[in-house]
Amino acid sequence: MKTTQHIAFSASIAALLLGLGGCAGMTAQEKGTAIGAGAGAIGGAVLGGGTLGTLGGAAVGGVIGHEVTKPKQ
């Protein structure tokens, strides 16, 4: 991994952990969406290596997290 990728990855992890601290009042589906978006952003940054990969990963991860944690009826 390149040094800039290490920095981007570390910053993404730090942002994800700080963001999860504010999840106390969220529903399970909102938490799933946020966690999915964060994980997708990290995956997109690592695999895509650029802003477009990060944003695409966040979007896809958010949708997946939202759908997986949908309340069962």
mmCIF file of the N, C-alpha and C atoms, coordinates in Angstrom:
data_MODEL
# 
_entry.id   MODEL 
# 
loop_
_atom_site.group_PDB 
_atom_site.id 
_atom_site.type_symbol 
_atom_site.label_atom_id 
_atom_site.label_alt_id 
_atom_site.label_comp_id 
_atom_site.label_asym_id 
_atom_site.label_entity_id 
_atom_site.label_seq_id 
_atom_site.pdbx_PDB_ins_code 
_atom_site.Cartn_x 
_atom_site.Cartn_y 
_atom_site.Cartn_z 
_atom_site.occupancy 
_atom_site.B_iso_or_equiv 
_atom_site.pdbx_formal_charge 
_atom_site.auth_seq_id 
_atom_site.auth_comp_id 
_atom_site.auth_asym_id 
_atom_site.auth_atom_id 
_atom_site.pdbx_PDB_model_num 
ATOM 1   N N  . MET A 1 1  ? 0.827   -1.169 0.000  1.00 0.00 ? 1  MET A N  1 
ATOM 2   C CA . MET A 1 1  ? 0.000   0.000  0.000  1.00 0.00 ? 1  MET A CA 1 
ATOM 3   C C  . MET A 1 1  ? 0.880   1.244  0.000  1.00 0.00 ? 1  MET A C  1 
ATOM 4   N N  . LYS A 1 2  ? 0.468   2.238  -0.730 1.00 0.00 ? 2  LYS A N  1 
ATOM 5   C CA . LYS A 1 2  ? 1.217   3.483  -0.777 1.00 0.00 ? 2  LYS A CA 1 
ATOM 6   C C  . LYS A 1 2  ? 0.974   4.276  0.503  1.00 0.00 ? 2  LYS A C  1 
ATOM 7   N N  . THR A 1 3  ? 1.864   5.215  0.760  1.00 0.00 ? 3  THR A N  1 
ATOM 8   C CA . THR A 1 3  ? 1.734   6.027  1.963  1.00 0.00 ? 3  THR A CA 1 
ATOM 9   C C  . THR A 1 3  ? 0.440   6.827  1.960  1.00 0.00 ? 3  THR A C  1 
ATOM 10  N N  . THR A 1 4  ? 0.059   7.397  0.822  1.00 0.00 ? 4  THR A N  1 
ATOM 11  C CA . THR A 1 4  ? -1.190  8.163  0.771  1.00 0.00 ? 4  THR A CA 1 
ATOM 12  C C  . THR A 1 4  ? -2.399  7.271  1.020  1.00 0.00 ? 4  THR A C  1 
ATOM 13  N N  . GLN A 1 5  ? -2.329  6.008  0.584  1.00 0.00 ? 5  GLN A N  1 
ATOM 14  C CA . GLN A 1 5  ? -3.431  5.090  0.854  1.00 0.00 ? 5  GLN A CA 1 
ATOM 15  C C  . GLN A 1 5  ? -3.492  4.744  2.336  1.00 0.00 ? 5  GLN A C  1 
ATOM 16  N N  . HIS A 1 6  ? -2.336  4.639  2.980  1.00 0.00 ? 6  HIS A N  1 
ATOM 17  C CA . HIS A 1 6  ? -2.316  4.395  4.427  1.00 0.00 ? 6  HIS A CA 1 
ATOM 18  C C  . HIS A 1 6  ? -2.967  5.556  5.168  1.00 0.00 ? 6  HIS A C  1 
ATOM 19  N N  . ILE A 1 7  ? -2.649  6.764  4.763  1.00 0.00 ? 7  ILE A N  1 
ATOM 20  C CA . ILE A 1 7  ? -3.211  7.942  5.413  1.00 0.00 ? 7  ILE A CA 1 
ATOM 21  C C  . ILE A 1 7  ? -4.718  8.001  5.189  1.00 0.00 ? 7  ILE A C  1 
ATOM 22  N N  . ALA A 1 8  ? -5.149  7.760  3.951  1.00 0.00 ? 8  ALA A N  1 
ATOM 23  C CA . ALA A 1 8  ? -6.583  7.782  3.647  1.00 0.00 ? 8  ALA A CA 1 
ATOM 24  C C  . ALA A 1 8  ? -7.325  6.701  4.414  1.00 0.00 ? 8  ALA A C  1 
ATOM 25  N N  . PHE A 1 9  ? -6.742  5.517  4.495  1.00 0.00 ? 9  PHE A N  1 
ATOM 26  C CA . PHE A 1 9  ? -7.369  4.411  5.214  1.00 0.00 ? 9  PHE A CA 1 
ATOM 27  C C  . PHE A 1 9  ? -7.479  4.737  6.706  1.00 0.00 ? 9  PHE A C  1 
ATOM 28  N N  . SER A 1 10 ? -6.404  5.256  7.291  1.00 0.00 ? 10 SER A N  1 
ATOM 29  C CA . SER A 1 10 ? -6.418  5.612  8.715  1.00 0.00 ? 10 SER A CA 1 
ATOM 30  C C  . SER A 1 10 ? -7.429  6.708  9.004  1.00 0.00 ? 10 SER A C  1 
ATOM 31  N N  . ALA A 1 11 ? -7.499  7.705  8.122  1.00 0.00 ? 11 ALA A N  1 
ATOM 32  C CA . ALA A 1 11 ? -8.461  8.784  8.303  1.00 0.00 ? 11 ALA A CA 1 
ATOM 33  C C  . ALA A 1 11 ? -9.888  8.265  8.189  1.00 0.00 ? 11 ALA A C  1 
ATOM 34  N N  . SER A 1 12 ? -10.113 7.333  7.281  1.00 0.00 ? 12 SER A N  1 
ATOM 35  C CA . SER A 1 12 ? -11.451 6.760  7.113  1.00 0.00 ? 12 SER A CA 1 
ATOM 36  C C  . SER A 1 12 ? -11.866 5.970  8.352  1.00 0.00 ? 12 SER A C  1 
ATOM 37  N N  . ILE A 1 13 ? -10.955 5.203  8.888  1.00 0.00 ? 13 ILE A N  1 
ATOM 38  C CA . ILE A 1 13 ? -11.245 4.439  10.113 1.00 0.00 ? 13 ILE A CA 1 
ATOM 39  C C  . ILE A 1 13 ? -11.559 5.381  11.268 1.00 0.00 ? 13 ILE A C  1 
ATOM 40  N N  . ALA A 1 14 ? -10.763 6.432  11.419 1.00 0.00 ? 14 ALA A N  1 
ATOM 41  C CA . ALA A 1 14 ? -10.990 7.391  12.496 1.00 0.00 ? 14 ALA A CA 1 
ATOM 42  C C  . ALA A 1 14 ? -12.348 8.070  12.335 1.00 0.00 ? 14 ALA A C  1 
ATOM 43  N N  . ALA A 1 15 ? -12.692 8.464  11.122 1.00 0.00 ? 15 ALA A N  1 
ATOM 44  C CA . ALA A 1 15 ? -13.981 9.112  10.880 1.00 0.00 ? 15 ALA A CA 1 
ATOM 45  C C  . ALA A 1 15 ? -15.134 8.151  11.162 1.00 0.00 ? 15 ALA A C  1 
ATOM 46  N N  . LEU A 1 16 ? -14.973 6.899  10.784 1.00 0.00 ? 16 LEU A N  1 
ATOM 47  C CA . LEU A 1 16 ? -16.007 5.902  11.035 1.00 0.00 ? 16 LEU A CA 1 
ATOM 48  C C  . LEU A 1 16 ? -16.222 5.721  12.541 1.00 0.00 ? 16 LEU A C  1 
ATOM 49  N N  . LEU A 1 17 ? -15.155 5.592  13.289 1.00 0.00 ? 17 LEU A N  1 
ATOM 50  C CA . LEU A 1 17 ? -15.278 5.397  14.733 1.00 0.00 ? 17 LEU A CA 1 
ATOM 51  C C  . LEU A 1 17 ? -15.882 6.608  15.418 1.00 0.00 ? 17 LEU A C  1 
ATOM 52  N N  . LEU A 1 18 ? -15.476 7.808  15.002 1.00 0.00 ? 18 LEU A N  1 
ATOM 53  C CA . LEU A 1 18 ? -16.059 9.013  15.586 1.00 0.00 ? 18 LEU A CA 1 
ATOM 54  C C  . LEU A 1 18 ? -17.530 9.146  15.216 1.00 0.00 ? 18 LEU A C  1 
ATOM 55  N N  . GLY A 1 19 ? -17.863 8.798  13.993 1.00 0.00 ? 19 GLY A N  1 
ATOM 56  C CA . GLY A 1 19 ? -19.248 8.870  13.550 1.00 0.00 ? 19 GLY A CA 1 
ATOM 57  C C  . GLY A 1 19 ? -20.151 7.899  14.282 1.00 0.00 ? 19 GLY A C  1 
ATOM 58  N N  . LEU A 1 20 ? -19.633 6.730  14.598 1.00 0.00 ? 20 LEU A N  1 
ATOM 59  C CA . LEU A 1 20 ? -20.442 5.741  15.300 1.00 0.00 ? 20 LEU A CA 1 
ATOM 60  C C  . LEU A 1 20 ? -20.750 6.160  16.734 1.00 0.00 ? 20 LEU A C  1 
ATOM 61  N N  . GLY A 1 21 ? -19.963 7.072  17.265 1.00 0.00 ? 21 GLY A N  1 
ATOM 62  C CA . GLY A 1 21 ? -20.231 7.562  18.611 1.00 0.00 ? 21 GLY A CA 1 
ATOM 63  C C  . GLY A 1 21 ? -21.552 8.307  18.696 1.00 0.00 ? 21 GLY A C  1 
ATOM 64  N N  . GLY A 1 22 ? -22.035 8.845  17.593 1.00 0.00 ? 22 GLY A N  1 
ATOM 65  C CA . GLY A 1 22 ? -23.287 9.585  17.580 1.00 0.00 ? 22 GLY A CA 1 
ATOM 66  C C  . GLY A 1 22 ? -24.496 8.733  17.233 1.00 0.00 ? 22 GLY A C  1 
ATOM 67  N N  . CYS A 1 23 ? -24.373 7.433  17.282 1.00 0.00 ? 23 CYS A N  1 
ATOM 68  C CA . CYS A 1 23 ? -25.458 6.535  16.862 1.00 0.00 ? 23 CYS A CA 1 
ATOM 69  C C  . CYS A 1 23 ? -26.398 6.127  17.987 1.00 0.00 ? 23 CYS A C  1 
ATOM 70  N N  . ALA A 1 24 ? -26.278 6.729  19.151 1.00 0.00 ? 24 ALA A N  1 
ATOM 71  C CA . ALA A 1 24 ? -27.063 6.272  20.297 1.00 0.00 ? 24 ALA A CA 1 
ATOM 72  C C  . ALA A 1 24 ? -28.566 6.395  20.082 1.00 0.00 ? 24 ALA A C  1 
ATOM 73  N N  . GLY A 1 25 ? -29.021 7.449  19.420 1.00 0.00 ? 25 GLY A N  1 
ATOM 74  C CA . GLY A 1 25 ? -30.447 7.655  19.254 1.00 0.00 ? 25 GLY A CA 1 
ATOM 75  C C  . GLY A 1 25 ? -30.990 7.158  17.933 1.00 0.00 ? 25 GLY A C  1 
ATOM 76  N N  . MET A 1 26 ? -30.222 6.384  17.200 1.00 0.00 ? 26 MET A N  1 
ATOM 77  C CA . MET A 1 26 ? -30.646 5.921  15.874 1.00 0.00 ? 26 MET A CA 1 
ATOM 78  C C  . MET A 1 26 ? -31.378 4.586  15.959 1.00 0.00 ? 26 MET A C  1 
ATOM 79  N N  . THR A 1 27 ? -32.229 4.368  14.962 1.00 0.00 ? 27 THR A N  1 
ATOM 80  C CA . THR A 1 27 ? -32.878 3.056  14.855 1.00 0.00 ? 27 THR A CA 1 
ATOM 81  C C  . THR A 1 27 ? -31.861 2.052  14.318 1.00 0.00 ? 27 THR A C  1 
ATOM 82  N N  . ALA A 1 28 ? -32.219 0.786  14.369 1.00 0.00 ? 28 ALA A N  1 
ATOM 83  C CA . ALA A 1 28 ? -31.320 -0.259 13.860 1.00 0.00 ? 28 ALA A CA 1 
ATOM 84  C C  . ALA A 1 28 ? -31.068 -0.075 12.372 1.00 0.00 ? 28 ALA A C  1 
ATOM 85  N N  . GLN A 1 29 ? -32.094 0.333  11.631 1.00 0.00 ? 29 GLN A N  1 
ATOM 86  C CA . GLN A 1 29 ? -31.930 0.519  10.191 1.00 0.00 ? 29 GLN A CA 1 
ATOM 87  C C  . GLN A 1 29 ? -31.027 1.711  9.890  1.00 0.00 ? 29 GLN A C  1 
ATOM 88  N N  . GLU A 1 30 ? -31.155 2.788  10.650 1.00 0.00 ? 30 GLU A N  1 
ATOM 89  C CA . GLU A 1 30 ? -30.285 3.949  10.463 1.00 0.00 ? 30 GLU A CA 1 
ATOM 90  C C  . GLU A 1 30 ? -28.834 3.602  10.786 1.00 0.00 ? 30 GLU A C  1 
ATOM 91  N N  . LYS A 1 31 ? -28.644 2.815  11.845 1.00 0.00 ? 31 LYS A N  1 
ATOM 92  C CA . LYS A 1 31 ? -27.290 2.374  12.195 1.00 0.00 ? 31 LYS A CA 1 
ATOM 93  C C  . LYS A 1 31 ? -26.707 1.495  11.087 1.00 0.00 ? 31 LYS A C  1 
ATOM 94  N N  . GLY A 1 32 ? -27.527 0.586  10.558 1.00 0.00 ? 32 GLY A N  1 
ATOM 95  C CA . GLY A 1 32 ? -27.076 -0.286 9.475  1.00 0.00 ? 32 GLY A CA 1 
ATOM 96  C C  . GLY A 1 32 ? -26.683 0.500  8.243  1.00 0.00 ? 32 GLY A C  1 
ATOM 97  N N  . THR A 1 33 ? -27.450 1.530  7.944  1.00 0.00 ? 33 THR A N  1 
ATOM 98  C CA . THR A 1 33 ? -27.131 2.388  6.798  1.00 0.00 ? 33 THR A CA 1 
ATOM 99  C C  . THR A 1 33 ? -25.823 3.117  7.018  1.00 0.00 ? 33 THR A C  1 
ATOM 100 N N  . ALA A 1 34 ? -25.642 3.682  8.206  1.00 0.00 ? 34 ALA A N  1 
ATOM 101 C CA . ALA A 1 34 ? -24.415 4.428  8.508  1.00 0.00 ? 34 ALA A CA 1 
ATOM 102 C C  . ALA A 1 34 ? -23.193 3.512  8.509  1.00 0.00 ? 34 ALA A C  1 
ATOM 103 N N  . ILE A 1 35 ? -23.316 2.361  9.105  1.00 0.00 ? 35 ILE A N  1 
ATOM 104 C CA . ILE A 1 35 ? -22.189 1.427  9.151  1.00 0.00 ? 35 ILE A CA 1 
ATOM 105 C C  . ILE A 1 35 ? -21.869 0.920  7.748  1.00 0.00 ? 35 ILE A C  1 
ATOM 106 N N  . GLY A 1 36 ? -22.896 0.616  6.977  1.00 0.00 ? 36 GLY A N  1 
ATOM 107 C CA . GLY A 1 36 ? -22.684 0.173  5.599  1.00 0.00 ? 36 GLY A CA 1 
ATOM 108 C C  . GLY A 1 36 ? -22.001 1.237  4.760  1.00 0.00 ? 36 GLY A C  1 
ATOM 109 N N  . ALA A 1 37 ? -22.422 2.488  4.918  1.00 0.00 ? 37 ALA A N  1 
ATOM 110 C CA . ALA A 1 37 ? -21.810 3.584  4.167  1.00 0.00 ? 37 ALA A CA 1 
ATOM 111 C C  . ALA A 1 37 ? -20.353 3.770  4.570  1.00 0.00 ? 37 ALA A C  1 
ATOM 112 N N  . GLY A 1 38 ? -20.065 3.688  5.857  1.00 0.00 ? 38 GLY A N  1 
ATOM 113 C CA . GLY A 1 38 ? -18.679 3.827  6.315  1.00 0.00 ? 38 GLY A CA 1 
ATOM 114 C C  . GLY A 1 38 ? -17.792 2.702  5.814  1.00 0.00 ? 38 GLY A C  1 
ATOM 115 N N  . ALA A 1 39 ? -18.294 1.486  5.926  1.00 0.00 ? 39 ALA A N  1 
ATOM 116 C CA . ALA A 1 39 ? -17.509 0.342  5.455  1.00 0.00 ? 39 ALA A CA 1 
ATOM 117 C C  . ALA A 1 39 ? -17.324 0.394  3.943  1.00 0.00 ? 39 ALA A C  1 
ATOM 118 N N  . GLY A 1 40 ? -18.380 0.799  3.236  1.00 0.00 ? 40 GLY A N  1 
ATOM 119 C CA . GLY A 1 40 ? -18.283 0.924  1.785  1.00 0.00 ? 40 GLY A CA 1 
ATOM 120 C C  . GLY A 1 40 ? -17.296 1.998  1.370  1.00 0.00 ? 40 GLY A C  1 
ATOM 121 N N  . ALA A 1 41 ? -17.275 3.103  2.098  1.00 0.00 ? 41 ALA A N  1 
ATOM 122 C CA . ALA A 1 41 ? -16.331 4.184  1.796  1.00 0.00 ? 41 ALA A CA 1 
ATOM 123 C C  . ALA A 1 41 ? -14.893 3.715  1.979  1.00 0.00 ? 41 ALA A C  1 
ATOM 124 N N  . ILE A 1 42 ? -14.650 2.969  3.036  1.00 0.00 ? 42 ILE A N  1 
ATOM 125 C CA . ILE A 1 42 ? -13.300 2.448  3.271  1.00 0.00 ? 42 ILE A CA 1 
ATOM 126 C C  . ILE A 1 42 ? -12.927 1.467  2.164  1.00 0.00 ? 42 ILE A C  1 
ATOM 127 N N  . GLY A 1 43 ? -13.841 0.563  1.842  1.00 0.00 ? 43 GLY A N  1 
ATOM 128 C CA . GLY A 1 43 ? -13.576 -0.399 0.772  1.00 0.00 ? 43 GLY A CA 1 
ATOM 129 C C  . GLY A 1 43 ? -13.353 0.287  -0.567 1.00 0.00 ? 43 GLY A C  1 
ATOM 130 N N  . GLY A 1 44 ? -14.170 1.298  -0.854 1.00 0.00 ? 44 GLY A N  1 
ATOM 131 C CA . GLY A 1 44 ? -14.017 2.032  -2.100 1.00 0.00 ? 44 GLY A CA 1 
ATOM 132 C C  . GLY A 1 44 ? -12.708 2.795  -2.168 1.00 0.00 ? 44 GLY A C  1 
ATOM 133 N N  . ALA A 1 45 ? -12.273 3.349  -1.031 1.00 0.00 ? 45 ALA A N  1 
ATOM 134 C CA . ALA A 1 45 ? -11.001 4.075  -0.998 1.00 0.00 ? 45 ALA A CA 1 
ATOM 135 C C  . ALA A 1 45 ? -9.827  3.134  -1.220 1.00 0.00 ? 45 ALA A C  1 
ATOM 136 N N  . VAL A 1 46 ? -9.905  1.963  -0.619 1.00 0.00 ? 46 VAL A N  1 
ATOM 137 C CA . VAL A 1 46 ? -8.812  1.004  -0.761 1.00 0.00 ? 46 VAL A CA 1 
ATOM 138 C C  . VAL A 1 46 ? -8.779  0.413  -2.169 1.00 0.00 ? 46 VAL A C  1 
ATOM 139 N N  . LEU A 1 47 ? -9.932  0.021  -2.673 1.00 0.00 ? 47 LEU A N  1 
ATOM 140 C CA . LEU A 1 47 ? -9.978  -0.617 -3.985 1.00 0.00 ? 47 LEU A CA 1 
ATOM 141 C C  . LEU A 1 47 ? -9.913  0.393  -5.130 1.00 0.00 ? 47 LEU A C  1 
ATOM 142 N N  . GLY A 1 48 ? -10.644 1.493  -4.999 1.00 0.00 ? 48 GLY A N  1 
ATOM 143 C CA . GLY A 1 48 ? -10.685 2.491  -6.062 1.00 0.00 ? 48 GLY A CA 1 
ATOM 144 C C  . GLY A 1 48 ? -9.526  3.469  -6.005 1.00 0.00 ? 48 GLY A C  1 
ATOM 145 N N  . GLY A 1 49 ? -9.082  3.771  -4.814 1.00 0.00 ? 49 GLY A N  1 
ATOM 146 C CA . GLY A 1 49 ? -7.943  4.642  -4.627 1.00 0.00 ? 49 GLY A CA 1 
ATOM 147 C C  . GLY A 1 49 ? -8.201  6.114  -4.871 1.00 0.00 ? 49 GLY A C  1 
ATOM 148 N N  . GLY A 1 50 ? -9.424  6.517  -5.115 1.00 0.00 ? 50 GLY A N  1 
ATOM 149 C CA . GLY A 1 50 ? -9.708  7.912  -5.380 1.00 0.00 ? 50 GLY A CA 1 
ATOM 150 C C  . GLY A 1 50 ? -11.027 8.337  -4.786 1.00 0.00 ? 50 GLY A C  1 
ATOM 151 N N  . THR A 1 51 ? -11.368 9.580  -5.022 1.00 0.00 ? 51 THR A N  1 
ATOM 152 C CA . THR A 1 51 ? -12.608 10.130 -4.490 1.00 0.00 ? 51 THR A CA 1 
ATOM 153 C C  . THR A 1 51 ? -13.826 9.417  -5.051 1.00 0.00 ? 51 THR A C  1 
ATOM 154 N N  . LEU A 1 52 ? -13.797 9.145  -6.338 1.00 0.00 ? 52 LEU A N  1 
ATOM 155 C CA . LEU A 1 52 ? -14.939 8.476  -6.969 1.00 0.00 ? 52 LEU A CA 1 
ATOM 156 C C  . LEU A 1 52 ? -15.160 7.083  -6.375 1.00 0.00 ? 52 LEU A C  1 
ATOM 157 N N  . GLY A 1 53 ? -14.078 6.347  -6.142 1.00 0.00 ? 53 GLY A N  1 
ATOM 158 C CA . GLY A 1 53 ? -14.198 5.027  -5.528 1.00 0.00 ? 53 GLY A CA 1 
ATOM 159 C C  . GLY A 1 53 ? -14.743 5.107  -4.121 1.00 0.00 ? 53 GLY A C  1 
ATOM 160 N N  . THR A 1 54 ? -14.315 6.115  -3.363 1.00 0.00 ? 54 THR A N  1 
ATOM 161 C CA . THR A 1 54 ? -14.786 6.293  -1.990 1.00 0.00 ? 54 THR A CA 1 
ATOM 162 C C  . THR A 1 54 ? -16.271 6.617  -1.962 1.00 0.00 ? 54 THR A C  1 
ATOM 163 N N  . LEU A 1 55 ? -16.683 7.557  -2.814 1.00 0.00 ? 55 LEU A N  1 
ATOM 164 C CA . LEU A 1 55 ? -18.093 7.941  -2.850 1.00 0.00 ? 55 LEU A CA 1 
ATOM 165 C C  . LEU A 1 55 ? -18.973 6.805  -3.362 1.00 0.00 ? 55 LEU A C  1 
ATOM 166 N N  . GLY A 1 56 ? -18.506 6.104  -4.371 1.00 0.00 ? 56 GLY A N  1 
ATOM 167 C CA . GLY A 1 56 ? -19.265 4.966  -4.888 1.00 0.00 ? 56 GLY A CA 1 
ATOM 168 C C  . GLY A 1 56 ? -19.411 3.866  -3.854 1.00 0.00 ? 56 GLY A C  1 
ATOM 169 N N  . GLY A 1 57 ? -18.322 3.584  -3.158 1.00 0.00 ? 57 GLY A N  1 
ATOM 170 C CA . GLY A 1 57 ? -18.370 2.567  -2.105 1.00 0.00 ? 57 GLY A CA 1 
ATOM 171 C C  . GLY A 1 57 ? -19.305 2.955  -0.974 1.00 0.00 ? 57 GLY A C  1 
ATOM 172 N N  . ALA A 1 58 ? -19.295 4.239  -0.608 1.00 0.00 ? 58 ALA A N  1 
ATOM 173 C CA . ALA A 1 58 ? -20.188 4.710  0.453  1.00 0.00 ? 58 ALA A CA 1 
ATOM 174 C C  . ALA A 1 58 ? -21.645 4.573  0.039  1.00 0.00 ? 58 ALA A C  1 
ATOM 175 N N  . ALA A 1 59 ? -21.946 4.912  -1.214 1.00 0.00 ? 59 ALA A N  1 
ATOM 176 C CA . ALA A 1 59 ? -23.325 4.816  -1.696 1.00 0.00 ? 59 ALA A CA 1 
ATOM 177 C C  . ALA A 1 59 ? -23.803 3.368  -1.714 1.00 0.00 ? 59 ALA A C  1 
ATOM 178 N N  . VAL A 1 60 ? -22.988 2.501  -2.269 1.00 0.00 ? 60 VAL A N  1 
ATOM 179 C CA . VAL A 1 60 ? -23.364 1.085  -2.353 1.00 0.00 ? 60 VAL A CA 1 
ATOM 180 C C  . VAL A 1 60 ? -23.464 0.476  -0.950 1.00 0.00 ? 60 VAL A C  1 
ATOM 181 N N  . GLY A 1 61 ? -22.504 0.773  -0.099 1.00 0.00 ? 61 GLY A N  1 
ATOM 182 C CA . GLY A 1 61 ? -22.533 0.249  1.268  1.00 0.00 ? 61 GLY A CA 1 
ATOM 183 C C  . GLY A 1 61 ? -23.733 0.740  2.052  1.00 0.00 ? 61 GLY A C  1 
ATOM 184 N N  . GLY A 1 62 ? -24.101 2.010  1.855  1.00 0.00 ? 62 GLY A N  1 
ATOM 185 C CA . GLY A 1 62 ? -25.269 2.557  2.548  1.00 0.00 ? 62 GLY A CA 1 
ATOM 186 C C  . GLY A 1 62 ? -26.557 1.874  2.121  1.00 0.00 ? 62 GLY A C  1 
ATOM 187 N N  . VAL A 1 63 ? -26.688 1.632  0.830  1.00 0.00 ? 63 VAL A N  1 
ATOM 188 C CA . VAL A 1 63 ? -27.889 0.946  0.329  1.00 0.00 ? 63 VAL A CA 1 
ATOM 189 C C  . VAL A 1 63 ? -27.944 -0.480 0.862  1.00 0.00 ? 63 VAL A C  1 
ATOM 190 N N  . ILE A 1 64 ? -26.831 -1.171 0.835  1.00 0.00 ? 64 ILE A N  1 
ATOM 191 C CA . ILE A 1 64 ? -26.808 -2.551 1.334  1.00 0.00 ? 64 ILE A CA 1 
ATOM 192 C C  . ILE A 1 64 ? -27.116 -2.583 2.826  1.00 0.00 ? 64 ILE A C  1 
ATOM 193 N N  . GLY A 1 65 ? -26.487 -1.701 3.601  1.00 0.00 ? 65 GLY A N  1 
ATOM 194 C CA . GLY A 1 65 ? -26.758 -1.644 5.035  1.00 0.00 ? 65 GLY A CA 1 
ATOM 195 C C  . GLY A 1 65 ? -28.205 -1.322 5.338  1.00 0.00 ? 65 GLY A C  1 
ATOM 196 N N  . HIS A 1 66 ? -28.799 -0.454 4.555  1.00 0.00 ? 66 HIS A N  1 
ATOM 197 C CA . HIS A 1 66 ? -30.206 -0.083 4.730  1.00 0.00 ? 66 HIS A CA 1 
ATOM 198 C C  . HIS A 1 66 ? -31.119 -1.270 4.457  1.00 0.00 ? 66 HIS A C  1 
ATOM 199 N N  . GLU A 1 67 ? -30.853 -1.989 3.394  1.00 0.00 ? 67 GLU A N  1 
ATOM 200 C CA . GLU A 1 67 ? -31.705 -3.116 3.012  1.00 0.00 ? 67 GLU A CA 1 
ATOM 201 C C  . GLU A 1 67 ? -31.539 -4.312 3.940  1.00 0.00 ? 67 GLU A C  1 
ATOM 202 N N  . VAL A 1 68 ? -30.329 -4.562 4.391  1.00 0.00 ? 68 VAL A N  1 
ATOM 203 C CA . VAL A 1 68 ? -30.085 -5.713 5.257  1.00 0.00 ? 68 VAL A CA 1 
ATOM 204 C C  . VAL A 1 68 ? -30.754 -5.545 6.612  1.00 0.00 ? 68 VAL A C  1 
ATOM 205 N N  . THR A 1 69 ? -30.831 -4.308 7.108  1.00 0.00 ? 69 THR A N  1 
ATOM 206 C CA . THR A 1 69 ? -31.396 -4.075 8.434  1.00 0.00 ? 69 THR A CA 1 
ATOM 207 C C  . THR A 1 69 ? -32.847 -3.624 8.389  1.00 0.00 ? 69 THR A C  1 
ATOM 208 N N  . LYS A 1 70 ? -33.518 -3.826 7.266  1.00 0.00 ? 70 LYS A N  1 
ATOM 209 C CA . LYS A 1 70 ? -34.929 -3.461 7.132  1.00 0.00 ? 70 LYS A CA 1 
ATOM 210 C C  . LYS A 1 70 ? -35.753 -4.279 8.123  1.00 0.00 ? 70 LYS A C  1 
ATOM 211 N N  . PRO A 1 71 ? -36.692 -3.641 8.807  1.00 0.00 ? 71 PRO A N  1 
ATOM 212 C CA . PRO A 1 71 ? -37.541 -4.384 9.758  1.00 0.00 ? 71 PRO A CA 1 
ATOM 213 C C  . PRO A 1 71 ? -38.345 -5.463 9.024  1.00 0.00 ? 71 PRO A C  1 
ATOM 214 N N  . LYS A 1 72 ? -38.435 -6.623 9.644  1.00 0.00 ? 72 LYS A N  1 
ATOM 215 C CA . LYS A 1 72 ? -39.202 -7.725 9.057  1.00 0.00 ? 72 LYS A CA 1 
ATOM 216 C C  . LYS A 1 72 ? -40.682 -7.551 9.414  1.00 0.00 ? 72 LYS A C  1 
ATOM 217 N N  . GLN A 1 73 ? -41.523 -7.719 8.405  1.00 0.00 ? 73 GLN A N  1 
ATOM 218 C CA . GLN A 1 73 ? -42.963 -7.533 8.664  1.00 0.00 ? 73 GLN A CA 1 
ATOM 219 C C  . GLN A 1 73 ? -43.716 -8.795 8.394  1.00 0.00 ? 73 GLN A C  1 
# 
